[in-house]
Amino acid sequence: MRTVSHELTENVDKLHTTAMGTERIKKNLDLTEDDVVGWCRLKILDEKADIRRQGKNWYVHTGGCVITVNASSGTLITAHRE
């Protein structure tokens, strides 16, 4: 279990994305998963996830990928393989 609380993990239920964001994430990670937001939530909550804020975005390094989330809006911007 994660011992350090992050603003991102505390508000993971507020994550969302656009239709274009969903398609971009699916394409970049070769996902067949339709619930991209749910998939990203699970990755962000993984105890091994390395979560860092840089400027206006959160960057989550986990499971061989990097998920980018806008810190102020909670929008999943993109994800790509490391």
N, CA, C and O atoms as CSV, one atom per row, in Angstrom:
chain,resi,resn,atom,element,x,y,z
A,1,MET,N,N,0.840,-1.191,0.000
A,1,MET,CA,C,0.000,0.000,0.000
A,1,MET,C,C,0.881,1.250,0.000
A,1,MET,O,O,1.922,1.297,0.655
A,2,ARG,N,N,0.449,2.231,-0.732
A,2,ARG,CA,C,1.202,3.483,-0.833
A,2,ARG,C,C,1.195,4.178,0.528
A,2,ARG,O,O,0.145,4.314,1.156
A,3,THR,N,N,2.358,4.613,0.976
A,3,THR,CA,C,2.445,5.271,2.275
A,3,THR,C,C,2.390,6.787,2.147
A,3,THR,O,O,2.083,7.481,3.115
A,4,VAL,N,N,2.680,7.295,0.974
A,4,VAL,CA,C,2.659,8.739,0.756
A,4,VAL,C,C,1.387,9.097,0.004
A,4,VAL,O,O,1.084,8.523,-1.042
A,5,SER,N,N,0.654,10.046,0.546
A,5,SER,CA,C,-0.574,10.479,-0.105
A,5,SER,C,C,-0.246,11.600,-1.090
A,5,SER,O,O,0.566,12.479,-0.803
A,6,HIS,N,N,-0.871,11.552,-2.214
A,6,HIS,CA,C,-0.681,12.582,-3.229
A,6,HIS,C,C,-2.034,13.214,-3.546
A,6,HIS,O,O,-3.071,12.557,-3.456
A,7,GLU,N,N,-2.016,14.457,-3.908
A,7,GLU,CA,C,-3.236,15.135,-4.340
A,7,GLU,C,C,-3.906,14.344,-5.465
A,7,GLU,O,O,-5.133,14.258,-5.524
A,8,LEU,N,N,-3.109,13.775,-6.344
A,8,LEU,CA,C,-3.653,13.023,-7.472
A,8,LEU,C,C,-4.372,11.763,-7.010
A,8,LEU,O,O,-5.483,11.490,-7.464
A,9,THR,N,N,-3.764,10.992,-6.121
A,9,THR,CA,C,-4.411,9.755,-5.669
A,9,THR,C,C,-5.638,10.049,-4.820
A,9,THR,O,O,-6.593,9.271,-4.826
A,10,GLU,N,N,-5.627,11.150,-4.097
A,10,GLU,CA,C,-6.783,11.521,-3.278
A,10,GLU,C,C,-7.978,11.917,-4.138
A,10,GLU,O,O,-9.123,11.815,-3.696
A,11,ASN,N,N,-7.721,12.363,-5.348
A,11,ASN,CA,C,-8.782,12.826,-6.247
A,11,ASN,C,C,-8.904,11.966,-7.494
A,11,ASN,O,O,-9.405,12.429,-8.518
A,12,VAL,N,N,-8.450,10.714,-7.420
A,12,VAL,CA,C,-8.426,9.838,-8.592
A,12,VAL,C,C,-9.838,9.608,-9.153
A,12,VAL,O,O,-9.990,9.349,-10.347
A,13,ASP,N,N,-10.858,9.699,-8.312
A,13,ASP,CA,C,-12.234,9.501,-8.778
A,13,ASP,C,C,-12.712,10.639,-9.667
A,13,ASP,O,O,-13.731,10.500,-10.344
A,14,LYS,N,N,-12.005,11.756,-9.680
A,14,LYS,CA,C,-12.386,12.913,-10.501
A,14,LYS,C,C,-11.709,12.918,-11.871
A,14,LYS,O,O,-11.951,13.813,-12.682
A,15,LEU,N,N,-10.859,11.917,-12.131
A,15,LEU,CA,C,-10.178,11.852,-13.427
A,15,LEU,C,C,-11.182,11.687,-14.557
A,15,LEU,O,O,-12.203,11.014,-14.414
A,16,HIS,N,N,-10.873,12.307,-15.668
A,16,HIS,CA,C,-11.706,12.199,-16.868
A,16,HIS,C,C,-10.828,12.499,-18.076
A,16,HIS,O,O,-9.685,12.937,-17.943
A,17,THR,N,N,-11.385,12.253,-19.250
A,17,THR,CA,C,-10.671,12.602,-20.476
A,17,THR,C,C,-11.687,12.876,-21.568
A,17,THR,O,O,-12.887,12.672,-21.382
A,18,THR,N,N,-11.207,13.332,-22.684
A,18,THR,CA,C,-12.059,13.604,-23.837
A,18,THR,C,C,-12.086,12.363,-24.735
A,18,THR,O,O,-11.330,11.415,-24.521
A,19,ALA,N,N,-12.949,12.380,-25.721
A,19,ALA,CA,C,-12.984,11.279,-26.694
A,19,ALA,C,C,-11.646,11.190,-27.419
A,19,ALA,O,O,-11.145,10.092,-27.665
A,20,MET,N,N,-11.068,12.333,-27.761
A,20,MET,CA,C,-9.764,12.331,-28.428
A,20,MET,C,C,-8.688,11.806,-27.498
A,20,MET,O,O,-7.786,11.093,-27.937
A,21,GLY,N,N,-8.771,12.150,-26.207
A,21,GLY,CA,C,-7.811,11.653,-25.231
A,21,GLY,C,C,-7.886,10.144,-25.104
A,21,GLY,O,O,-6.856,9.473,-25.029
A,22,THR,N,N,-9.091,9.606,-25.079
A,22,THR,CA,C,-9.282,8.159,-25.009
A,22,THR,C,C,-8.623,7.475,-26.192
A,22,THR,O,O,-7.885,6.505,-26.019
A,23,GLU,N,N,-8.880,7.967,-27.375
A,23,GLU,CA,C,-8.295,7.372,-28.583
A,23,GLU,C,C,-6.773,7.488,-28.596
A,23,GLU,O,O,-6.076,6.556,-28.999
A,24,ARG,N,N,-6.263,8.640,-28.152
A,24,ARG,CA,C,-4.809,8.862,-28.134
A,24,ARG,C,C,-4.134,7.869,-27.174
A,24,ARG,O,O,-3.115,7.267,-27.513
A,25,ILE,N,N,-4.706,7.705,-25.985
A,25,ILE,CA,C,-4.133,6.787,-24.995
A,25,ILE,C,C,-4.200,5.350,-25.496
A,25,ILE,O,O,-3.228,4.604,-25.380
A,26,LYS,N,N,-5.345,4.960,-26.052
A,26,LYS,CA,C,-5.491,3.601,-26.585
A,26,LYS,C,C,-4.466,3.335,-27.677
A,26,LYS,O,O,-3.860,2.265,-27.717
A,27,LYS,N,N,-4.273,4.299,-28.555
A,27,LYS,CA,C,-3.322,4.140,-29.662
A,27,LYS,C,C,-1.886,4.071,-29.147
A,27,LYS,O,O,-1.117,3.200,-29.552
A,28,ASN,N,N,-1.530,4.994,-28.252
A,28,ASN,CA,C,-0.147,5.052,-27.757
A,28,ASN,C,C,0.265,3.808,-26.980
A,28,ASN,O,O,1.431,3.412,-27.009
A,29,LEU,N,N,-0.696,3.187,-26.280
A,29,LEU,CA,C,-0.381,2.027,-25.447
A,29,LEU,C,C,-0.876,0.718,-26.040
A,29,LEU,O,O,-0.743,-0.337,-25.420
A,30,ASP,N,N,-1.446,0.781,-27.238
A,30,ASP,CA,C,-2.015,-0.409,-27.879
A,30,ASP,C,C,-3.026,-1.104,-26.962
A,30,ASP,O,O,-3.028,-2.329,-26.841
A,31,LEU,N,N,-3.884,-0.307,-26.321
A,31,LEU,CA,C,-4.894,-0.849,-25.411
A,31,LEU,C,C,-6.134,-1.279,-26.178
A,31,LEU,O,O,-6.544,-0.628,-27.139
A,32,THR,N,N,-6.717,-2.372,-25.745
A,32,THR,CA,C,-8.018,-2.783,-26.269
A,32,THR,C,C,-9.107,-2.451,-25.258
A,32,THR,O,O,-10.298,-2.572,-25.547
A,33,GLU,N,N,-8.689,-2.037,-24.085
A,33,GLU,CA,C,-9.587,-1.661,-22.997
A,33,GLU,C,C,-10.452,-0.475,-23.408
A,33,GLU,O,O,-9.930,0.537,-23.876
A,34,ASP,N,N,-11.778,-0.591,-23.238
A,34,ASP,CA,C,-12.666,0.520,-23.569
A,34,ASP,C,C,-12.711,1.564,-22.463
A,34,ASP,O,O,-12.874,2.753,-22.737
A,35,ASP,N,N,-12.565,1.123,-21.206
A,35,ASP,CA,C,-12.600,2.044,-20.061
A,35,ASP,C,C,-11.186,2.537,-19.765
A,35,ASP,O,O,-10.528,2.070,-18.835
A,36,VAL,N,N,-10.742,3.477,-20.565
A,36,VAL,CA,C,-9.384,4.003,-20.443
A,36,VAL,C,C,-9.205,4.745,-19.118
A,36,VAL,O,O,-8.155,4.640,-18.484
A,37,VAL,N,N,-10.215,5.487,-18.706
A,37,VAL,CA,C,-10.119,6.233,-17.449
A,37,VAL,C,C,-9.969,5.257,-16.278
A,37,VAL,O,O,-9.127,5.461,-15.404
A,38,GLY,N,N,-10.772,4.211,-16.261
A,38,GLY,CA,C,-10.675,3.204,-15.210
A,38,GLY,C,C,-9.326,2.517,-15.214
A,38,GLY,O,O,-8.751,2.265,-14.155
A,39,TRP,N,N,-8.815,2.209,-16.403
A,39,TRP,CA,C,-7.501,1.584,-16.537
A,39,TRP,C,C,-6.418,2.497,-15.961
A,39,TRP,O,O,-5.539,2.043,-15.229
A,40,CYS,N,N,-6.489,3.779,-16.295
A,40,CYS,CA,C,-5.499,4.738,-15.794
A,40,CYS,C,C,-5.614,4.902,-14.278
A,40,CYS,O,O,-4.601,5.023,-13.590
A,41,ARG,N,N,-6.836,4.907,-13.759
A,41,ARG,CA,C,-7.022,5.004,-12.302
A,41,ARG,C,C,-6.298,3.870,-11.592
A,41,ARG,O,O,-5.598,4.097,-10.605
A,42,LEU,N,N,-6.465,2.653,-12.090
A,42,LEU,CA,C,-5.798,1.500,-11.472
A,42,LEU,C,C,-4.278,1.658,-11.507
A,42,LEU,O,O,-3.596,1.346,-10.530
A,43,LYS,N,N,-3.756,2.135,-12.617
A,43,LYS,CA,C,-2.307,2.330,-12.745
A,43,LYS,C,C,-1.814,3.414,-11.776
A,43,LYS,O,O,-0.759,3.266,-11.159
A,44,ILE,N,N,-2.574,4.487,-11.649
A,44,ILE,CA,C,-2.191,5.587,-10.762
A,44,ILE,C,C,-2.214,5.138,-9.302
A,44,ILE,O,O,-1.379,5.574,-8.510
A,45,LEU,N,N,-3.147,4.282,-8.946
A,45,LEU,CA,C,-3.262,3.801,-7.568
A,45,LEU,C,C,-2.302,2.670,-7.234
A,45,LEU,O,O,-2.192,2.277,-6.073
A,46,ASP,N,N,-1.607,2.140,-8.233
A,46,ASP,CA,C,-0.633,1.076,-7.994
A,46,ASP,C,C,0.416,1.574,-7.001
A,46,ASP,O,O,0.952,2.672,-7.150
A,47,GLU,N,N,0.698,0.770,-6.004
A,47,GLU,CA,C,1.648,1.184,-4.964
A,47,GLU,C,C,3.054,1.413,-5.499
A,47,GLU,O,O,3.857,2.083,-4.850
A,48,LYS,N,N,3.362,0.873,-6.662
A,48,LYS,CA,C,4.689,1.056,-7.254
A,48,LYS,C,C,4.757,2.280,-8.175
A,48,LYS,O,O,5.822,2.599,-8.703
A,49,ALA,N,N,3.634,2.958,-8.365
A,49,ALA,CA,C,3.600,4.122,-9.251
A,49,ALA,C,C,4.462,5.247,-8.682
A,49,ALA,O,O,4.414,5.550,-7.490
A,50,ASP,N,N,5.241,5.848,-9.554
A,50,ASP,CA,C,6.074,6.999,-9.200
A,50,ASP,C,C,5.346,8.236,-9.716
A,50,ASP,O,O,5.277,8.464,-10.924
A,51,ILE,N,N,4.805,9.030,-8.798
A,51,ILE,CA,C,3.993,10.187,-9.161
A,51,ILE,C,C,4.759,11.454,-8.842
A,51,ILE,O,O,5.218,11.668,-7.720
A,52,ARG,N,N,4.884,12.293,-9.869
A,52,ARG,CA,C,5.604,13.559,-9.692
A,52,ARG,C,C,4.860,14.679,-10.396
A,52,ARG,O,O,4.289,14.494,-11.471
A,53,ARG,N,N,4.880,15.828,-9.774
A,53,ARG,CA,C,4.287,16.995,-10.413
A,53,ARG,C,C,5.396,17.838,-10.998
A,53,ARG,O,O,6.407,18.118,-10.355
A,54,GLN,N,N,5.171,18.239,-12.256
A,54,GLN,CA,C,6.115,19.125,-12.927
A,54,GLN,C,C,5.287,20.193,-13.608
A,54,GLN,O,O,4.580,19.913,-14.576
A,55,GLY,N,N,5.368,21.402,-13.115
A,55,GLY,CA,C,4.572,22.486,-13.685
A,55,GLY,C,C,3.093,22.231,-13.505
A,55,GLY,O,O,2.627,21.986,-12.393
A,56,LYS,N,N,2.356,22.290,-14.601
A,56,LYS,CA,C,0.900,22.155,-14.529
A,56,LYS,C,C,0.408,20.709,-14.630
A,56,LYS,O,O,-0.798,20.467,-14.594
A,57,ASN,N,N,1.319,19.756,-14.755
A,57,ASN,CA,C,0.918,18.360,-14.955
A,57,ASN,C,C,1.481,17.414,-13.911
A,57,ASN,O,O,2.535,17.653,-13.322
A,58,TRP,N,N,0.733,16.317,-13.699
A,58,TRP,CA,C,1.213,15.171,-12.947
A,58,TRP,C,C,1.742,14.162,-13.961
A,58,TRP,O,O,1.148,13.968,-15.021
A,59,TYR,N,N,2.855,13.526,-13.632
A,59,TYR,CA,C,3.415,12.465,-14.466
A,59,TYR,C,C,3.497,11.215,-13.611
A,59,TYR,O,O,4.137,11.206,-12.560
A,60,VAL,N,N,2.840,10.159,-14.076
A,60,VAL,CA,C,2.784,8.905,-13.333
A,60,VAL,C,C,3.547,7.851,-14.124
A,60,VAL,O,O,3.136,7.452,-15.214
A,61,HIS,N,N,4.666,7.409,-13.555
A,61,HIS,CA,C,5.476,6.354,-14.171
A,61,HIS,C,C,5.087,5.047,-13.504
A,61,HIS,O,O,5.319,4.865,-12.309
A,62,THR,N,N,4.500,4.142,-14.265
A,62,THR,CA,C,4.038,2.880,-13.703
A,62,THR,C,C,3.845,1.839,-14.795
A,62,THR,O,O,3.379,2.160,-15.888
A,63,GLY,N,N,4.191,0.629,-14.509
A,63,GLY,CA,C,3.945,-0.472,-15.424
A,63,GLY,C,C,4.492,-0.275,-16.826
A,63,GLY,O,O,3.886,-0.737,-17.793
A,64,GLY,N,N,5.626,0.402,-16.955
A,64,GLY,CA,C,6.235,0.599,-18.268
A,64,GLY,C,C,5.624,1.711,-19.092
A,64,GLY,O,O,5.893,1.818,-20.288
A,65,CYS,N,N,4.800,2.543,-18.464
A,65,CYS,CA,C,4.216,3.660,-19.201
A,65,CYS,C,C,4.246,4.922,-18.352
A,65,CYS,O,O,4.481,4.870,-17.144
A,66,VAL,N,N,4.004,6.052,-19.000
A,66,VAL,CA,C,3.907,7.340,-18.329
A,66,VAL,C,C,2.538,7.921,-18.653
A,66,VAL,O,O,2.178,8.078,-19.819
A,67,ILE,N,N,1.782,8.236,-17.612
A,67,ILE,CA,C,0.455,8.829,-17.763
A,67,ILE,C,C,0.575,10.300,-17.384
A,67,ILE,O,O,1.127,10.628,-16.334
A,68,THR,N,N,0.061,11.183,-18.232
A,68,THR,CA,C,0.114,12.617,-17.986
A,68,THR,C,C,-1.274,13.128,-17.660
A,68,THR,O,O,-2.221,12.910,-18.415
A,69,VAL,N,N,-1.392,13.818,-16.514
A,69,VAL,CA,C,-2.672,14.330,-16.043
A,69,VAL,C,C,-2.530,15.817,-15.758
A,69,VAL,O,O,-1.583,16.230,-15.089
A,70,ASN,N,N,-3.458,16.627,-16.258
A,70,ASN,CA,C,-3.465,18.043,-15.943
A,70,ASN,C,C,-3.807,18.204,-14.470
A,70,ASN,O,O,-4.839,17.709,-14.017
A,71,ALA,N,N,-2.955,18.891,-13.718
A,71,ALA,CA,C,-3.116,18.992,-12.269
A,71,ALA,C,C,-4.330,19.808,-11.849
A,71,ALA,O,O,-4.945,19.499,-10.827
A,72,SER,N,N,-4.689,20.823,-12.591
A,72,SER,CA,C,-5.806,21.665,-12.158
A,72,SER,C,C,-7.168,21.115,-12.552
A,72,SER,O,O,-8.145,21.314,-11.830
A,73,SER,N,N,-7.251,20.427,-13.685
A,73,SER,CA,C,-8.557,19.955,-14.155
A,73,SER,C,C,-8.793,18.461,-13.939
A,73,SER,O,O,-9.936,18.006,-13.979
A,74,GLY,N,N,-7.734,17.699,-13.713
A,74,GLY,CA,C,-7.867,16.262,-13.568
A,74,GLY,C,C,-8.096,15.531,-14.881
A,74,GLY,O,O,-8.573,14.397,-14.898
A,75,THR,N,N,-7.752,16.193,-15.979
A,75,THR,CA,C,-7.941,15.597,-17.304
A,75,THR,C,C,-6.746,14.722,-17.663
A,75,THR,O,O,-5.597,15.156,-17.585
A,76,LEU,N,N,-7.033,13.480,-18.059
A,76,LEU,CA,C,-5.985,12.601,-18.589
A,76,LEU,C,C,-5.614,13.135,-19.961
A,76,LEU,O,O,-6.434,13.125,-20.879
A,77,ILE,N,N,-4.392,13.596,-20.101
A,77,ILE,CA,C,-3.969,14.207,-21.358
A,77,ILE,C,C,-3.469,13.163,-22.336
A,77,ILE,O,O,-3.906,13.110,-23.486
A,78,THR,N,N,-2.546,12.329,-21.866
A,78,THR,CA,C,-1.986,11.302,-22.722
A,78,THR,C,C,-1.308,10.243,-21.876
A,78,THR,O,O,-1.183,10.388,-20.660
A,79,ALA,N,N,-0.883,9.206,-22.513
A,79,ALA,CA,C,-0.069,8.168,-21.896
A,79,ALA,C,C,0.766,7.552,-23.000
A,79,ALA,O,O,0.319,7.430,-24.140
A,80,HIS,N,N,1.955,7.174,-22.658
A,80,HIS,CA,C,2.829,6.534,-23.644
A,80,HIS,C,C,3.767,5.559,-22.943
A,80,HIS,O,O,3.935,5.595,-21.724
A,81,ARG,N,N,4.360,4.702,-23.731
A,81,ARG,CA,C,5.318,3.728,-23.195
A,81,ARG,C,C,6.605,4.426,-22.806
A,81,ARG,O,O,7.014,5.409,-23.423
A,82,GLU,N,N,7.242,3.888,-21.753
A,82,GLU,CA,C,8.543,4.443,-21.347
A,82,GLU,C,C,9.618,3.895,-22.245
A,82,GLU,O,O,10.791,4.231,-22.080
